[in-house]
Amino acid sequence: MSGKYDGMAIGVFELDSECACFVALDAAAKAADVKIQSVERNRLKAGACVKMRGSISDVNAAMEAALAVAAPISKIVAHTVIASPDKGTEIAAAMTINK
């Protein structure tokens, strides 16, 4: 799975509302040319984590849009952008999908 994302930046954000994650990922996808890699529901809480991939500039623009939409409707638990993920990071990112 990670092969099709080689060379792409990773953007990850986690919100305390799964519903808000879908609103935010929609804003992200409309704001920039990113691919949504996964949406992972937090099984212990109501929230979810979204991973998106693209060029660093697209991921940054998408992250900005996602967080702007999410802030009024949900708590932003965490967010980050990894510009050039290491192969080990790629493996770890793929391993967490749907876990």
N, C-alpha and C positions, 0 to 999 in steps of 0.2 A: 504494500500500500504506500509506503513512504516514497517509493521510486518516482511516482508521478508528481511529487511535490519537490523533488530535488532542486536545490538552488533558490527556492522561494523562502521569503521571510515568513515567520510565524507570528500571528497576533492571537493572544489569548485574553479573554475577559471572563470573569465570574461574577454573577449577580445573585442576590438572595431570592430571586423570583424566576422560575422557569418561563413563565409567560413573558416577563420583561426581557428575557434573553432572546425570544423570538422577535419581539419588537425591535430590539437593538441590532440583531443580526440582519434583519430586513433593511434597516437604515444603513448598515455597513455595506451590504451588497449593492444597494442603490447608489452609494456615495463613491465607490471605487471598484476597480476590476479585481475582486478577490473571490476566491473559492472557499466556501464553508467546508472545512474538513470534518468537523464533528460538533455535535451538541451532546454534552454529557450531563445527565441529570444527577444531582447530588442525592444519593439514596438516604442520607441521614437528615437532610434539611430540604427545604422547598426550592432551593436554587439550582442553578446549572452553570456549566462552563462551556464556552464556545471557542473553538479553534478555527482560525481562518488563515488562508495562505495567499500570497501574491508577491509582487515586487515590494520593496521596502516603502516606497512612496505611496503605493496603493494601500498597503496594510496600515500605515500611519494615518492616512486619510480615513480609511474605514473605521479604525479604532476611535478616532476623534468623533466621527458621526455616531458610532454606537454608544459611546459614553455620554455624549450630549443628550441623546434620546433617553438613555437609561436613568440618568441622574434624578430626574423628577419623579420617577415611578418605582425606583428600586434602589436598594443599597448596593453600591459597587464594592464587592468583596476584594477583588484584585484584578489587575490588568498588567500586561507586558507585551512588548514587541521584541522578537529576537531577529535581528537583521540577517544573519548568516548562520543558521543552526549547524552545529557539528553533527557528524554521522551518528554519534551516540545519542545526541538529543533527538534526532529523527527517530531512532529506534524507541526511545522512551516515550516520545509523543504518540507514536503509533500504538504502543503497548497499552496506553491508558484509554484508548477509544473504546467506549461501551463497557467500561469496567466499573 
